[in-house]
Amino acid sequence: MKSPPTSGSSGSSTGSKKVASQHTGSGVKKSATPMKKSGKSTIATGGEILRGEKKWQAFFDSADDINADDEKVRTHLFESLSKYRAKKLAENSSSANAGECLRYDVKGLMAQIYQDLHRVAGAQGPKIASGGAQTERVFLGELSENILLLREVSVGVETVIKSALAHLYKSEHPQSSEILDIHEKISRCLSYEDPASERYGNLAAHHSWKFLSKLAHSGAFRNAAYTLDASTWQLVSSSIDENAVSLMVFTECHALDWWTELIHLRHLFPPTPSYDFSRYQPAKPPKPSPHKWVVTPNLSDVHRPTFEGKTQLNIPHNIYRARAFASTPPPPSWPPSRPYPEDPTQLRPSSAHSCLACHSHTPCTCTMSTSPTMQPPLVELHRYGNFGVGVRALSRIPAHAIIGEYVGEVFPAAHAGDAVYALDFSLPGRAADEVLATISAKRLGNWTRFLNHSCAAATRFRNVTVGGRHRMVVQAVREIEVFEEVTVDYGVGYWRDRVCGCGVEGCCSEGK
């Protein structure tokens, strides 16, 4: 079974399935927060540099003793002092920039880029579904927040594309030989020449115009490309390169419309088929499908998750089928006042369990999204070598946040058809071994089924009641960093007949 290392909480079980842990609140420490970029850096003053020039001062204190014939000596001394001063200034400036560069929160910027792309894709959804038609002119005050956002983004993307063109298609650029004299066409773009032009152009040349257009939909990316110094931008650029496949898959999964601006600017590109961006425009409006693909080091290796040769599909909530319980007797822990068979996740009237969101003891209309502690993070399915498919955080996740619900097909407690993804289900406040049912996610489920195990996990399973349903949720036990793998403890029972390979101190399989 998969078991990459991280850090966090523990669980317990009497069976071989995953179980919800009993939270003790002990031994959990919040990870140190990375230093963030400070406001100003300190650069050595001229006085500090002059203190290093004392070795030259003796020569100038006795300058009157230098004869006119020794003018060459005087000139040489002044030149040496000038070079020394310039060197010290450069060293101190470089040191200050390096310190500022080390303090810059690159992961925080990357998280904001993902967040921007997610927000823009969400705002584009209604526009794409309606075909993007504008039936009438409206006043600025009548424009919705989404329309204003999309107009701002569209202008920003066109600016990025034009800036990249202005840089790449200069006469001295190697690619200029491929251009059939389009300088007149892009002459209007030259006004967009700015410090970011080279950075935009390099991204387009190294990756693709498609990749650049996708990134350009993030305001955080555009701002960073324009404002960061060379050293800091190099760190950001390296992180973008490392996460290029992730960014491509993320924007595809969230149905980002990245092609419209490129099609609009088609006349500025060379008249070759490779720049015909209209071929990327889908015939039907794309639908968002997060967590549909597994991110791998190479884009060509990206794939759908499968188990036992079948594609694993995503569902929004648990599926209960009464016929699955018809031939199975109720477990010993089944409440005597509860009819059997019945969906065990359904809240009974006048229940002792209150809703996590509104605190009602009767069925309510709350959803997981309305729960005050529910903070769905941006995550992706990620290939972790021998550990298989896991979950990688694309944003910082605060401690104690409920980040998702474990869903699947609800089967009787004695269900033996899923030895990998089955999760024991018990009511909130009851012991973990008082199992009422099994949630099997081997075929139908969501991203939470791909959480790999760690004996020092970052999250735990927890039983809660929300919106008239008892739910098994995933809750962070500490802060989870951007690009960190999100793990959970499967419980010691899961590893009774297996060997855990997480490798952390105190691993449940130590000594086996």
ChimeraX attribute file (.defattr): number of C-alpha atoms within 10 A of each C-alpha:
attribute: neighborCount
match mode: 1-to-1
recipient: residues
	/A:1	15
	/A:2	20
	/A:3	24
	/A:4	26
	/A:5	23
	/A:6	22
	/A:7	23
	/A:8	24
	/A:9	27
	/A:10	24
	/A:11	22
	/A:12	18
	/A:13	21
	/A:14	17
	/A:15	16
	/A:16	21
	/A:17	23
	/A:18	29
	/A:19	31
	/A:20	28
	/A:21	22
	/A:22	18
	/A:23	13
	/A:24	9
	/A:25	9
	/A:26	7
	/A:27	8
	/A:28	15
	/A:29	13
	/A:30	13
	/A:31	12
	/A:32	8
	/A:33	9
	/A:34	13
	/A:35	10
	/A:36	13
	/A:37	15
	/A:38	11
	/A:39	6
	/A:40	8
	/A:41	14
	/A:42	12
	/A:43	15
	/A:44	15
	/A:45	10
	/A:46	11
	/A:47	9
	/A:48	11
	/A:49	17
	/A:50	15
	/A:51	10
	/A:52	13
	/A:53	15
	/A:54	10
	/A:55	10
	/A:56	15
	/A:57	15
	/A:58	10
	/A:59	15
	/A:60	13
	/A:61	9
	/A:62	9
	/A:63	11
	/A:64	9
	/A:65	10
	/A:66	13
	/A:67	10
	/A:68	10
	/A:69	8
	/A:70	10
	/A:71	11
	/A:72	10
	/A:73	14
	/A:74	17
	/A:75	11
	/A:76	11
	/A:77	16
	/A:78	14
	/A:79	12
	/A:80	13
	/A:81	16
	/A:82	11
	/A:83	12
	/A:84	17
	/A:85	17
	/A:86	12
	/A:87	13
	/A:88	18
	/A:89	17
	/A:90	12
	/A:91	14
	/A:92	16
	/A:93	16
	/A:94	14
	/A:95	16
	/A:96	17
	/A:97	19
	/A:98	15
	/A:99	16
	/A:100	20
	/A:101	20
	/A:102	16
	/A:103	15
	/A:104	21
	/A:105	17
	/A:106	23
	/A:107	18
	/A:108	16
	/A:109	18
	/A:110	22
	/A:111	19
	/A:112	19
	/A:113	24
	/A:114	22
	/A:115	18
	/A:116	18
	/A:117	24
	/A:118	21
	/A:119	17
	/A:120	21
	/A:121	23
	/A:122	16
	/A:123	18
	/A:124	19
	/A:125	19
	/A:126	13
	/A:127	16
	/A:128	18
	/A:129	13
	/A:130	10
	/A:131	10
	/A:132	11
	/A:133	9
	/A:134	9
	/A:135	6
	/A:136	5
	/A:137	8
	/A:138	9
	/A:139	6
	/A:140	9
	/A:141	7
	/A:142	9
	/A:143	12
	/A:144	10
	/A:145	10
	/A:146	16
	/A:147	15
	/A:148	13
	/A:149	15
	/A:150	18
	/A:151	11
	/A:152	13
	/A:153	17
	/A:154	17
	/A:155	12
	/A:156	18
	/A:157	25
	/A:158	19
	/A:159	19
	/A:160	26
	/A:161	24
	/A:162	26
	/A:163	25
	/A:164	27
	/A:165	24
	/A:166	24
	/A:167	23
	/A:168	21
	/A:169	22
	/A:170	15
	/A:171	13
	/A:172	10
	/A:173	10
	/A:174	10
	/A:175	12
	/A:176	15
	/A:177	11
	/A:178	10
	/A:179	15
	/A:180	11
	/A:181	13
	/A:182	15
	/A:183	18
	/A:184	9
	/A:185	11
	/A:186	19
	/A:187	12
	/A:188	11
	/A:189	19
	/A:190	16
	/A:191	11
	/A:192	19
	/A:193	17
	/A:194	14
	/A:195	15
	/A:196	21
	/A:197	23
	/A:198	18
	/A:199	21
	/A:200	27
	/A:201	24
	/A:202	17
	/A:203	19
	/A:204	19
	/A:205	15
	/A:206	11
	/A:207	13
	/A:208	13
	/A:209	21
	/A:210	16
	/A:211	19
	/A:212	22
	/A:213	23
	/A:214	20
	/A:215	27
	/A:216	26
	/A:217	29
	/A:218	22
	/A:219	19
	/A:220	19
	/A:221	19
	/A:222	19
	/A:223	12
	/A:224	15
	/A:225	22
	/A:226	15
	/A:227	12
	/A:228	16
	/A:229	14
	/A:230	14
	/A:231	15
	/A:232	21
	/A:233	19
	/A:234	14
	/A:235	16
	/A:236	22
	/A:237	17
	/A:238	12
	/A:239	15
	/A:240	19
	/A:241	15
	/A:242	12
	/A:243	16
	/A:244	18
	/A:245	19
	/A:246	24
	/A:247	21
	/A:248	16
	/A:249	22
	/A:250	26
	/A:251	21
	/A:252	21
	/A:253	20
	/A:254	22
	/A:255	23
	/A:256	24
	/A:257	22
	/A:258	24
	/A:259	18
	/A:260	17
	/A:261	18
	/A:262	22
	/A:263	16
	/A:264	12
	/A:265	13
	/A:266	15
	/A:267	14
	/A:268	19
	/A:269	19
	/A:270	16
	/A:271	13
	/A:272	10
	/A:273	8
	/A:274	9
	/A:275	16
	/A:276	15
	/A:277	18
	/A:278	13
	/A:279	12
	/A:280	13
	/A:281	14
	/A:282	10
	/A:283	7
	/A:284	9
	/A:285	16
	/A:286	17
	/A:287	14
	/A:288	17
	/A:289	13
	/A:290	20
	/A:291	24
	/A:292	22
	/A:293	18
	/A:294	19
	/A:295	28
	/A:296	19
	/A:297	15
	/A:298	10
	/A:299	13
	/A:300	8
	/A:301	11
	/A:302	17
	/A:303	13
	/A:304	15
	/A:305	18
	/A:306	13
	/A:307	10
	/A:308	8
	/A:309	7
	/A:310	11
	/A:311	13
	/A:312	18
	/A:313	18
	/A:314	18
	/A:315	16
	/A:316	12
	/A:317	15
	/A:318	20
	/A:319	18
	/A:320	18
	/A:321	14
	/A:322	15
	/A:323	10
	/A:324	14
	/A:325	20
	/A:326	13
	/A:327	10
	/A:328	15
	/A:329	13
	/A:330	19
	/A:331	14
	/A:332	10
	/A:333	13
	/A:334	18
	/A:335	12
	/A:336	9
	/A:337	7
	/A:338	11
	/A:339	11
	/A:340	16
	/A:341	17
	/A:342	13
	/A:343	19
	/A:344	25
	/A:345	21
	/A:346	15
	/A:347	23
	/A:348	17
	/A:349	10
	/A:350	11
	/A:351	13
	/A:352	13
	/A:353	21
	/A:354	22
	/A:355	25
	/A:356	20
	/A:357	19
	/A:358	15
	/A:359	13
	/A:360	19
	/A:361	18
	/A:362	16
	/A:363	19
	/A:364	17
	/A:365	11
	/A:366	18
	/A:367	15
	/A:368	21
	/A:369	13
	/A:370	15
	/A:371	16
	/A:372	12
	/A:373	15
	/A:374	21
	/A:375	18
	/A:376	14
	/A:377	17
	/A:378	20
	/A:379	23
	/A:380	24
	/A:381	25
	/A:382	22
	/A:383	19
	/A:384	19
	/A:385	11
	/A:386	10
	/A:387	16
	/A:388	14
	/A:389	21
	/A:390	26
	/A:391	25
	/A:392	23
	/A:393	20
	/A:394	26
	/A:395	23
	/A:396	19
	/A:397	24
	/A:398	18
	/A:399	18
	/A:400	17
	/A:401	20
	/A:402	25
	/A:403	21
	/A:404	21
	/A:405	26
	/A:406	22
	/A:407	25
	/A:408	27
	/A:409	20
	/A:410	25
	/A:411	27
	/A:412	24
	/A:413	22
	/A:414	15
	/A:415	18
	/A:416	13
	/A:417	11
	/A:418	15
	/A:419	14
	/A:420	17
	/A:421	19
	/A:422	26
	/A:423	28
	/A:424	27
	/A:425	28
	/A:426	27
	/A:427	22
	/A:428	18
	/A:429	12
	/A:430	12
	/A:431	14
	/A:432	21
	/A:433	16
	/A:434	17
	/A:435	23
	/A:436	23
	/A:437	25
	/A:438	26
	/A:439	27
	/A:440	28
	/A:441	27
	/A:442	24
	/A:443	19
	/A:444	19
	/A:445	25
	/A:446	23
	/A:447	22
	/A:448	22
	/A:449	22
	/A:450	22
	/A:451	24
	/A:452	26
	/A:453	27
	/A:454	30
	/A:455	30
	/A:456	23
	/A:457	27
	/A:458	28
	/A:459	32
	/A:460	26
	/A:461	29
	/A:462	22
	/A:463	22
	/A:464	18
	/A:465	26
	/A:466	25
	/A:467	24
	/A:468	23
	/A:469	22
	/A:470	22
	/A:471	26
	/A:472	25
	/A:473	22
	/A:474	25
	/A:475	25
	/A:476	24
	/A:477	26
	/A:478	21
	/A:479	20
	/A:480	27
	/A:481	22
	/A:482	21
	/A:483	18
	/A:484	17
	/A:485	25
	/A:486	28
	/A:487	31
	/A:488	33
	/A:489	28
	/A:490	28
	/A:491	27
	/A:492	24
	/A:493	18
	/A:494	23
	/A:495	18
	/A:496	15
	/A:497	9
	/A:498	13
	/A:499	16
	/A:500	23
	/A:501	19
	/A:502	21
	/A:503	17
	/A:504	17
	/A:505	10
	/A:506	9
	/A:507	17
	/A:508	20
	/A:509	16
	/A:510	12
	/A:511	5
	/A:512	7
